[in-house]
Amino acid sequence: MQLRTSAMETKADDVEVAIRALVPRSEAQRELRSLALTLMQDWRANRSLLLLQEHSSVSTPLLVVVVAWFALIFLGFGCLPLATEP
């Protein structure tokens, strides 16, 4: 996965270098070049977020333990008023 990510990053760098190398001859081309650079930056940001979200930050065993702990606490408090009624 890391090799593939590195290859994709290199291709993205090549595209950005090619966009920066363009010499606009009119205002419309200048705006389009600016838009292309903005889209590349947005693409990089979105790609980074997707790579970060690929792996869960909370482990499954920890999640199971915490949910079971909360369930036992609420079950205990739910039964407590029934035991103290006259």
DSSP file (Angstrom, degrees, kcal/mol; ACC not computed):
  #  RESIDUE AA STRUCTURE BP1 BP2  ACC     N-H-->O    O-->H-N    N-H-->O    O-->H-N    TCO  KAPPA ALPHA  PHI   PSI    X-CA   Y-CA   Z-CA
    1    1 A M     >        0   0    0      0, 0.0     4,-2.3     0, 0.0     5,-0.2   0.000 360.0 360.0 360.0 -38.4    0.0    0.0    0.0
    2    2 A Q  H  >  +     0   0    0      2,-0.2     4,-2.4     1,-0.2     5,-0.2   0.888 360.0  50.9 -67.1 -38.1    2.8    2.4    0.8
    3    3 A L  H  > S+     0   0    0      2,-0.2     4,-2.3     1,-0.2    -1,-0.2   0.919 111.6  47.7 -64.3 -43.1    4.5    1.8   -2.6
    4    4 A R  H  > S+     0   0    0      2,-0.2     4,-2.3     1,-0.2    -2,-0.2   0.899 111.4  50.7 -64.3 -40.9    1.3    2.5   -4.4
    5    5 A T  H  X S+     0   0    0     -4,-2.3     4,-2.3     1,-0.2    -2,-0.2   0.906 110.3  49.9 -62.9 -42.0    0.7    5.6   -2.3
    6    6 A S  H  X S+     0   0    0     -4,-2.4     4,-2.1     2,-0.2    -2,-0.2   0.898 110.6  49.4 -64.4 -41.0    4.2    6.8   -3.1
    7    7 A A  H  X S+     0   0    0     -4,-2.3     4,-2.0     2,-0.2    -2,-0.2   0.899 111.8  48.5 -65.8 -40.3    3.7    6.2   -6.9
    8    8 A M  H  X S+     0   0    0     -4,-2.3     4,-2.3     1,-0.2    -2,-0.2   0.884 110.3  51.9 -66.8 -37.5    0.4    8.1   -6.8
    9    9 A E  H  X S+     0   0    0     -4,-2.3     4,-2.3     2,-0.2    -2,-0.2   0.894 108.3  51.3 -65.6 -39.3    2.0   11.0   -4.9
   10   10 A T  H  X S+     0   0    0     -4,-2.1     4,-2.2     2,-0.2    -2,-0.2   0.903 110.0  49.2 -64.4 -41.3    4.8   11.1   -7.6
   11   11 A K  H  X S+     0   0    0     -4,-2.0     4,-2.3     2,-0.2    -2,-0.2   0.900 110.2  50.9 -64.5 -40.1    2.2   11.3  -10.4
   12   12 A A  H  X S+     0   0    0     -4,-2.3     4,-2.3     1,-0.2    -2,-0.2   0.894 109.5  50.9 -64.7 -38.8    0.3   14.0   -8.5
   13   13 A D  H  X S+     0   0    0     -4,-2.3     4,-2.6     2,-0.2    -2,-0.2   0.912 109.1  51.3 -62.6 -41.9    3.6   16.0   -8.2
   14   14 A D  H  X S+     0   0    0     -4,-2.2     4,-2.2     1,-0.2    -2,-0.2   0.903 110.2  48.8 -62.2 -41.5    4.2   15.6  -11.9
   15   15 A V  H  X S+     0   0    0     -4,-2.3     4,-2.3     2,-0.2    -1,-0.2   0.919 111.7  48.9 -65.1 -43.0    0.8   16.9  -12.8
   16   16 A E  H  X S+     0   0    0     -4,-2.3     4,-2.5     2,-0.2    -2,-0.2   0.904 110.8  50.2 -65.3 -40.0    1.2   19.9  -10.5
   17   17 A V  H  X S+     0   0    0     -4,-2.6     4,-1.6     1,-0.2    -1,-0.2   0.905 110.8  50.3 -62.8 -40.6    4.6   20.7  -12.0
   18   18 A A  H  X S+     0   0    0     -4,-2.2     4,-0.6     2,-0.2    -2,-0.2   0.892 110.8  48.6 -65.0 -39.3    3.1   20.4  -15.5
   19   19 A I  H >< S+     0   0    0     -4,-2.3     3,-1.0     1,-0.2    -2,-0.2   0.919 111.4  49.6 -66.3 -42.8    0.2   22.8  -14.5
   20   20 A R  H 3< S+     0   0    0     -4,-2.5    -1,-0.2     1,-0.2    -2,-0.2   0.795 105.4  59.1 -66.6 -26.6    2.7   25.3  -13.0
   21   21 A A  H 3< S+     0   0    0     -4,-1.6    -1,-0.2    -5,-0.2    -2,-0.2   0.659  81.8 106.2 -77.0 -15.3    4.8   25.1  -16.2
   22   22 A L    <<  -     0   0    0     -3,-1.0    -3,-0.0    -4,-0.6    11,-0.0  -0.412  62.9-147.8 -65.7 138.2    1.9   26.3  -18.3
   23   23 A V        -     0   0    0     -2,-0.1     2,-0.1    10,-0.0    -1,-0.1  -0.916  13.7-140.9-110.1 108.0    2.3   29.9  -19.4
   24   24 A P        -     0   0    0      0, 0.0     3,-0.1     0, 0.0     4,-0.0  -0.427  16.3-171.8 -70.5 140.5   -1.1   31.6  -19.7
   25   25 A R        +     0   0    0     -2,-0.1     2,-0.3     1,-0.0     3,-0.0   0.509  68.8  29.9-107.6  -9.6   -1.6   33.9  -22.7
   26   26 A S  S  > S-     0   0    0      1,-0.1     4,-2.0     0, 0.0     5,-0.1  -0.903  85.1-104.1-142.4 171.1   -5.0   35.4  -21.7
   27   27 A E  H  > S+     0   0    0     -2,-0.3     4,-2.4     2,-0.2     5,-0.2   0.882 119.7  54.1 -64.6 -38.6   -7.0   36.2  -18.6
   28   28 A A  H  > S+     0   0    0      1,-0.2     4,-2.4     2,-0.2    -1,-0.2   0.917 109.4  47.4 -63.3 -43.2   -9.2   33.1  -19.2
   29   29 A Q  H  > S+     0   0    0      2,-0.2     4,-2.5     1,-0.2    -1,-0.2   0.873 110.1  53.5 -65.8 -36.3   -6.2   30.8  -19.3
   30   30 A R  H  X S+     0   0    0     -4,-2.0     4,-2.2     2,-0.2    -2,-0.2   0.916 110.8  46.3 -63.2 -43.5   -4.8   32.4  -16.2
   31   31 A E  H  X S+     0   0    0     -4,-2.4     4,-2.5     2,-0.2    -2,-0.2   0.900 112.3  50.1 -66.4 -40.6   -8.0   31.8  -14.3
   32   32 A L  H  X S+     0   0    0     -4,-2.4     4,-2.5     2,-0.2    -2,-0.2   0.893 110.2  50.3 -65.8 -39.2   -8.2   28.2  -15.6
   33   33 A R  H  X S+     0   0    0     -4,-2.5     4,-2.2     2,-0.2    -2,-0.2   0.920 111.7  48.3 -63.4 -43.3   -4.6   27.6  -14.5
   34   34 A S  H  X S+     0   0    0     -4,-2.2     4,-2.2     1,-0.2    -2,-0.2   0.907 111.5  49.9 -62.8 -41.9   -5.4   29.0  -11.1
   35   35 A L  H  X S+     0   0    0     -4,-2.5     4,-2.5     2,-0.2    -2,-0.2   0.904 109.2  51.7 -63.7 -41.5   -8.5   26.8  -10.9
   36   36 A A  H  X S+     0   0    0     -4,-2.5     4,-2.1     2,-0.2    -2,-0.2   0.900 110.2  48.4 -63.3 -40.9   -6.5   23.7  -11.8
   37   37 A L  H  X S+     0   0    0     -4,-2.2     4,-2.1     2,-0.2    -1,-0.2   0.895 111.3  50.3 -66.4 -39.1   -3.9   24.4   -9.1
   38   38 A T  H  X S+     0   0    0     -4,-2.2     4,-2.5     2,-0.2    -2,-0.2   0.911 109.8  50.5 -63.6 -42.0   -6.8   24.9   -6.6
   39   39 A L  H  X S+     0   0    0     -4,-2.5     4,-2.7     1,-0.2    -2,-0.2   0.885 108.6  52.3 -63.9 -38.1   -8.3   21.6   -7.6
   40   40 A M  H  X S+     0   0    0     -4,-2.1     4,-2.4     2,-0.2    -1,-0.2   0.912 110.2  48.2 -63.6 -41.6   -5.0   19.8   -7.2
   41   41 A Q  H  X S+     0   0    0     -4,-2.1     4,-2.2     2,-0.2    -2,-0.2   0.913 112.9  47.8 -64.7 -41.9   -4.7   21.2   -3.7
   42   42 A D  H  X S+     0   0    0     -4,-2.5     4,-2.7     2,-0.2     5,-0.2   0.904 110.8  51.9 -64.1 -41.0   -8.2   20.2   -2.8
   43   43 A W  H  X S+     0   0    0     -4,-2.7     4,-2.5     1,-0.2    -2,-0.2   0.916 109.8  49.2 -62.1 -43.3   -7.5   16.7   -4.3
   44   44 A R  H  X S+     0   0    0     -4,-2.4     4,-2.3     2,-0.2    -1,-0.2   0.912 111.9  48.6 -62.7 -42.5   -4.4   16.4   -2.1
   45   45 A A  H  X S+     0   0    0     -4,-2.2     4,-2.2     2,-0.2    -2,-0.2   0.929 113.6  46.1 -64.5 -45.4   -6.3   17.4    1.0
   46   46 A N  H  X S+     0   0    0     -4,-2.7     4,-2.4     1,-0.2    -2,-0.2   0.891 111.9  51.7 -64.3 -39.6   -9.2   15.0    0.3
   47   47 A R  H  X S+     0   0    0     -4,-2.5     4,-2.3    -5,-0.2    -1,-0.2   0.906 109.0  50.5 -63.9 -41.9   -6.8   12.2   -0.5
   48   48 A S  H  X S+     0   0    0     -4,-2.3     4,-2.1     1,-0.2    -2,-0.2   0.913 110.3  49.7 -62.4 -42.7   -4.9   12.8    2.8
   49   49 A L  H  X S+     0   0    0     -4,-2.2     4,-2.2     1,-0.2    -2,-0.2   0.911 110.3  50.4 -63.1 -41.8   -8.2   12.7    4.7
   50   50 A L  H  X S+     0   0    0     -4,-2.4     4,-0.6     1,-0.2    -1,-0.2   0.901 110.3  49.7 -64.0 -40.2   -9.2    9.4    3.1
   51   51 A L  H  < S+     0   0    0     -4,-2.3     3,-0.5     1,-0.2     4,-0.5   0.882 112.0  48.4 -66.1 -36.9   -5.9    7.8    3.9
   52   52 A L  H >< S+     0   0    0     -4,-2.1     3,-0.5     1,-0.2    -2,-0.2   0.858 112.4  48.1 -69.9 -34.4   -6.2    8.9    7.5
   53   53 A Q  H 3< S+     0   0    0     -4,-2.2    -1,-0.2     1,-0.2    -2,-0.2   0.519  89.2  86.1 -83.8  -4.5   -9.7    7.6    7.8
   54   54 A E  T 3< S+     0   0    0     -4,-0.6     2,-0.4    -3,-0.5    -1,-0.2   0.871  89.4  50.5 -63.8 -36.8   -8.8    4.3    6.2
   55   55 A H  S <  S-     0   0    0     -3,-0.5     2,-0.2    -4,-0.5    -1,-0.1  -0.876  91.1-120.7-107.4 134.3   -7.7    2.9    9.6
   56   56 A S        -     0   0    0     -2,-0.4     4,-0.1     1,-0.1    -2,-0.1  -0.470  10.1-149.3 -71.6 140.3  -10.0    3.1   12.6
   57   57 A S  S    S+     0   0    0     -2,-0.2     2,-0.5     1,-0.1    -1,-0.1   0.629  82.3  64.9 -85.1 -13.2   -8.5    5.0   15.6
   58   58 A V  S    S-     0   0    0      4,-0.0     2,-0.1     3,-0.0    -2,-0.1  -0.944  84.9-129.5-112.9 126.6  -10.4    2.9   18.1
   59   59 A S     >  -     0   0    0     -2,-0.5     4,-2.0     1,-0.1     5,-0.1  -0.401  16.2-124.2 -73.2 150.6   -9.6   -0.8   18.4
   60   60 A T  H  > S+     0   0    0      1,-0.2     4,-2.4     2,-0.2     5,-0.2   0.908 108.3  52.3 -64.0 -44.8  -12.5   -3.2   18.3
   61   61 A P  H  > S+     0   0    0      0, 0.0     4,-2.3     0, 0.0    -1,-0.2   0.911 109.9  49.8 -60.3 -39.2  -11.6   -4.9   21.7
   62   62 A L  H  > S+     0   0    0      1,-0.2     4,-2.5     2,-0.2    -2,-0.2   0.924 110.3  50.3 -62.9 -42.9  -11.5   -1.6   23.4
   63   63 A L  H  X S+     0   0    0     -4,-2.0     4,-2.3     1,-0.2    -1,-0.2   0.898 110.3  49.9 -61.5 -41.4  -14.9   -0.6   21.9
   64   64 A V  H  X S+     0   0    0     -4,-2.4     4,-2.4     2,-0.2    -1,-0.2   0.917 111.6  48.4 -63.9 -43.4  -16.4   -3.9   23.1
   65   65 A V  H  X S+     0   0    0     -4,-2.3     4,-2.4     2,-0.2    -2,-0.2   0.922 112.5  47.6 -64.1 -44.4  -15.1   -3.5   26.6
   66   66 A V  H  X S+     0   0    0     -4,-2.5     4,-2.5     2,-0.2    -2,-0.2   0.914 113.1  47.8 -65.6 -42.8  -16.4    0.1   26.9
   67   67 A V  H  X S+     0   0    0     -4,-2.3     4,-2.3     2,-0.2    -1,-0.2   0.913 113.5  47.9 -65.0 -41.9  -19.9   -0.8   25.5
   68   68 A A  H  X S+     0   0    0     -4,-2.4     4,-2.4    -5,-0.2    -2,-0.2   0.901 111.1  51.8 -64.5 -39.7  -20.1   -3.8   27.9
   69   69 A W  H  X S+     0   0    0     -4,-2.4     4,-2.2     2,-0.2    -2,-0.2   0.931 111.3  46.3 -62.2 -47.4  -19.0   -1.6   30.8
   70   70 A F  H  X S+     0   0    0     -4,-2.5     4,-2.6     1,-0.2     5,-0.2   0.897 111.0  53.3 -62.5 -39.7  -21.7    1.1   30.0
   71   71 A A  H  X S+     0   0    0     -4,-2.3     4,-2.4     1,-0.2    -2,-0.2   0.919 110.1  47.3 -62.3 -42.8  -24.3   -1.6   29.6
   72   72 A L  H  X S+     0   0    0     -4,-2.4     4,-2.5     2,-0.2    -1,-0.2   0.892 111.6  51.0 -66.0 -38.8  -23.5   -3.1   33.1
   73   73 A I  H  X S+     0   0    0     -4,-2.2     4,-2.5     2,-0.2     5,-0.2   0.951 113.7  43.3 -63.2 -48.7  -23.5    0.4   34.7
   74   74 A F  H  X S+     0   0    0     -4,-2.6     4,-1.8     1,-0.2    -2,-0.2   0.864 113.9  51.4 -67.4 -34.8  -26.9    1.3   33.2
   75   75 A L  H  X S+     0   0    0     -4,-2.4     4,-1.8    -5,-0.2    -1,-0.2   0.913 110.5  49.8 -65.6 -42.1  -28.3   -2.2   34.1
   76   76 A G  H  X S+     0   0    0     -4,-2.5     4,-1.4     1,-0.2    -2,-0.2   0.923 113.0  44.9 -63.4 -44.7  -27.1   -1.8   37.6
   77   77 A F  H  < S+     0   0    0     -4,-2.5    -1,-0.2     1,-0.2    -2,-0.2   0.812 110.7  55.9 -69.4 -28.5  -28.7    1.6   38.0
   78   78 A G  H  < S+     0   0    0     -4,-1.8     4,-0.4    -5,-0.2    -1,-0.2   0.851 111.9  41.6 -70.1 -34.4  -31.8    0.3   36.4
   79   79 A C  H  X S+     0   0    0     -4,-1.8     4,-1.5     1,-0.2    -2,-0.2   0.700  98.4  77.2 -84.9 -21.0  -32.2   -2.5   39.0
   80   80 A L  H  X S+     0   0    0     -4,-1.4     4,-1.2     1,-0.2     3,-0.3   0.910  92.7  48.5 -61.3 -46.4  -31.2   -0.3   42.0
   81   81 A P  H  > S+     0   0    0      0, 0.0     4,-0.7     0, 0.0    -1,-0.2   0.847 108.5  55.8 -64.9 -30.1  -34.6    1.5   42.4
   82   82 A L  H  4 S+     0   0    0     -4,-0.4     3,-0.4     1,-0.2    -2,-0.2   0.868 107.0  49.7 -67.8 -35.2  -36.5   -1.8   42.1
   83   83 A A  H  < S+     0   0    0     -4,-1.5    -1,-0.2    -3,-0.3    -3,-0.1   0.771 110.9  48.8 -75.5 -25.5  -34.5   -3.3   45.0
   84   84 A T  H  < S+     0   0    0     -4,-1.2    -1,-0.2    -3,-0.1    -2,-0.2   0.495  83.7 108.5 -95.4  -3.5  -35.0   -0.3   47.3
   85   85 A E     <        0   0    0     -4,-0.7    -3,-0.0    -3,-0.4     0, 0.0  -0.484 360.0 360.0 -72.7 144.0  -38.8    0.0   46.9
   86   86 A P              0   0    0      0, 0.0    -1,-0.1     0, 0.0    -4,-0.0   0.490 360.0 360.0 -72.7 360.0  -40.9   -1.0   49.9
